[in-house]
Amino acid sequence: MRRKQIQPYVLTIGMALLMMGCFNEPNYSNTPAIDFRSIFPYEIAAGSGVGQSRRDSIVITVGFKDGDGDLGVSLPVSKADSALYTSNGGWGNYRIRTFRLVRGQYQEVIIPVNTTLYFPDLTANKPKGPIEGTLDFSTIFQYGTSYQLYPVKFQIQIRDRALNVSNTIETDTISVPFPRN
């Protein structure tokens, strides 16, 4: 009787081991591909120090896939890596462009802190191969003493260490403060 009770477990364990042995690595392109996942706003209350005003922070989440896993750079970014990226387009390995809606048309707004962005090596000390996951980018918009809320959207690209550039994605629209002109 005891033998009959063990057989279903052995069969289940055998099937699980067989399924694990059949795993195939995904076949992604060596050029990274990204997709928009979410944009999440939250308010940061004013601090108690001088010049500490209320701020809006947004977190943009992007999904990625890459066939050879060469995404990211060692941080802090070396002069050689920085020179390689900036001499090839003037941006790092993460590009975010901001577009503000003014009188019915989106106009690009250059935000200096977002001009050269880097994310860390996603496969440090791991073998070369396909990877996928998400990247979160956070940025802050100050309210200041005189501001106006504008609808904005963002266009995003990433690139790998071989300088392969991903597709461009666009986020949903969200309202954030800008200084009045």
N, C-alpha and C positions, 0 to 999 in steps of 0.2 A: 504494500500500500504506500509506503513511504517513497518508493521509487517513482510512482505515478505523480506524486505531488511535486517532485523536483523537475521533471521533464518540461513543464511549461516555462519554468524560470530559465532553464538552460537554453531553450529555444529562443526566448526573448533576449537573453544576453547575447547569444550567437548572432541574432539578427541585428542588434545594436552595433556590435563590433563590425559586422559586414557593412553596415551603412556608413560607419565612420571611415572605413577603408576606401569607400567610393567617393569621398569628397574631392571635388575638382576646384582648383583655384579659379576665381573669376578671370575672365579675359577682357580686361579694361585696356583702353588705349594708353600709350605712354604720355599723351597730351592730357593734362588734367581736365576733368569735366565737373562742373558745379551746378547746383540747383538751389533756389531760394527755399528756405524752410520757414523762417519767421522773423518778425521784427517786434521787439517787446520794449515799450517805454516804461520808465518809472521816474518819479520825481525824487530829487535829493534835496532835503530841507536845507535852509540856510544855516551856516555854522555860526558860532559866537564870535569869531575873530573879525577884524577889520577887513572889509572887502569880500566877506563870505556871503554871497548871494545864493538864492534859490537856483537850482539847475535841473535840467531834464537830462536824463541819461537814456540812451537807447542801446539795446543789444540786438545785433543782427546775426542770425544763425544761417550758415550756408552749409549744404551737404557737398561732399567731394568724393571723387573716385579717381584713382591714378594707377596705371598699369605697372610702373616700375618703382613706385614708392619714394621717388626723390623729391618730396615736398618739404619745404621749410629750410631754415638755415640755423647754424649754431649761433646761440645768443650768448653774449653780445655779438652783434654782427661785426665781422672783421672788415678792415679797410678794403681788402681784396674783394670780398663778397659785395660790399657796398658799391665799390667801383664797377664791378661786373653788372649789377642790376641797374644802377643809375645811368651807365653808359649805353644801356639797351632800353631806352624808352623813358628814362628819368623817374622810374618808380621801383619800389622794392618787389617783394614776392606776393604782396596783397595790395590790390588797387581798389580804392573806393572813391567814387565820384558822386558829389552831392548836387542835386537839382532842386531848385526852389521855384514854386509856382508864383509868378508875378503877372498880374493882368492877363490871366488865362494861358500863359505860356511858361514852360519850364525853362529856367536859365541855370547854367552851371555856376555854382558858387565854389570858389577855391578856398578850402579850409587848410591853412598851412600845416597844421599838425597831422593831417591825413595824406600829405603828398608822398611820403616815403615810409611805407609800413612793411613790417616783417612779422611772420609767425615762426615759431620754433620748428626745428627738425622733427618731423612726425615719426620718423623711423630710426632715431638715434640708437645705435648698438643693436639693430635688428637686421635680419637678412633682407636682401633686395626682393621685392615682389609686390603684387597688387595690394593696394590699401583703399579703404573707404572710411568715412566718418563725417564729423561735423567740425566746423570752425565757428567760434563766437567772436564777434568784434563789438567792442563797446566804445561809444563816443559820448561826449557831454556837450550840451548847449546851455550857455549861461543866460539868465534872464536879464541881469543888469538893471540899471535905473530906468531906461527907456527901451522898450522892446516891442516887437510885433510877432505874433504867431503866424508862421507860413507853412503851408503844406510842402513837404519835401519827399523825395524818393532818392534812392541810391542805386548806382550801377556798380557792379563788383566783378572783378576778375582776379584770378590767382595765376602764378606761374611757378614752374618747378626749377630745380637747380640747372637743368639743361636749357632753361629759358623758353620752354614750351608754354604758350599762353592758353589758358582755358577759354571757354565760351564766356560771354558777358551775360550776367543776369541782372534783373531789376527787381527791387523790393516793392512792397506795397507802399502807399503814401501814408505819411504820418505828419502831424503838426508839431513844430518845434520853434523856440524863440530865436529871433535874430535882432540885433540892434536896429533901432529906427535910423533911417538915413535922412 
